Amino acid sequence: MKVHRKAAALVASAVIALAASACGAAGASSGGSGPGLTPQVEKEANAVFDAHGSFGTPPTTSPHPKPGENIWFITASAQYTDFSVPGQIEDAAKKMGWHLTVFDGQFNPDTMVNGLRQAIADKADGVIVYGIDCPIAKAGFQDVAKAGIPIVAFQSFDCNQKVDANGAIKPTGEPGLFDAVVTYNNPDDPAKPLAFPEYYGNLVSRYQALGIIGATHGDAKIIKLKQTDAPTFLALDHGFDATLAQDCPGCKVVDTVEFTGNDFGSALQDKVAQALTQHPEANAVYGIYDAATLNVAPAVMASGRKNSLFVMGGEGTTPVVDLVKAGRGVNAGMVYPIAWEAWASLDAMNRLLAGQKPDGPGFPSGMGLSLYDAKRNLPDNSAYYIGPVDYPSAYLKAWGINAG
């Protein structure tokens, strides 16, 4: 499962109950709610750690897949996720009777473009991409579109959107090149699913902020990490700040630790340690995603303040989950099932090949996310996070395929 996809690995629900149960051990403030924290926000902060998170349900109907379709699946890098493990996209495509070619983009835009052009040469019936923003491989996407091959994307920005220097998601004025994207359940309006930019920049960041708000009773004094070399993470930072400004007048960012992907390791750990020394009033740390949080945890442990700091991590990778279980410098994180995204991408491709057109950027999937801590929604030790919904059975039933 991935939430940080530009630097190492990538990315949601928090709680007054968490704060009550973890006052000393998780850095929650010992008093009442912070100034101006409304009952509605308290309720939402409590709900985000709900076992069901923001998940909806997969579609109940879909066209029966036509056997023999030639589908290319191109990833930004095989280092992101092992899509060959049982239950992932390769198994799903096999059950549909499709031939799936998996191509590793190797973190290289030229290689990604090469993969897209190889798909054309192979007379692909459809192309699915993962973690490849349209501008990065624009020439290749244009070639695929000109060849009349439908494109489905997940965890990718289309060419019609960008993140500005302040982290706001804005239109580019250019046409999009994706025929459909994987969408995510919108807890505020299930009839209007979210595309990845809005999901990541608005919902993921909101849930993480609510986790901190709940744990500190709306009185957070936050040391915030901010990655500056990837627009996607500027969007996450923008959404986090927007939630604090809107919903937590008693919360304050006391220091922002800016870093780039080159800082991973001792450099980032030292930056966090310095911020902790300079801000003894801090009671929370926002670690953004797990690769960064792994550099936060040792600084927190070395500070001797693990019992007075609430540390919010990211996407629930095994090393960070282990730290949460052991109470070693991380208290919570955010999880969502990337395998569900992959199944949803196949469903979207199936619909496109059957002549359906999405109403909006993509077809509904029900995909969501939830926050976890040591007692709730804790990911198990499986190869990837499953989540609370049996989406494989739901998709197979919708496709009219025997689950056996």
Protein Blocks (a to p, Z undefined) as FASTA:
>chain_A
ZZblklmpccddddfklmmmmmmmnopafbdcdehiafklmmmmmmmmpfklmadcddfb
dcdddehiacddddfbfklpcckbghiamlmmmmnopacddddeklpaklmmmmmmmmmm
nopabdcdehiafklmmmmmmmmmmnopacddehiacfkbccdfkopacdehiacfbfbd
cddddfklmmlccdfklmmmmmmmmmmmmmmmmmnnopaccdddddfkbfklmmmmmmmm
mmmmmmmmmbccfbdcdddfklgcjklmmmmmmmmmmmmmbcbdcehiamlmmmmmmmmm
mnopmmmcccddfeopaklmmmmmnonopabdcdddfklmmmmmmmmmmmmmnopacedj
bdcehiacddddfknopacfbfbdfbjcdfklmmmmmnopafZZ
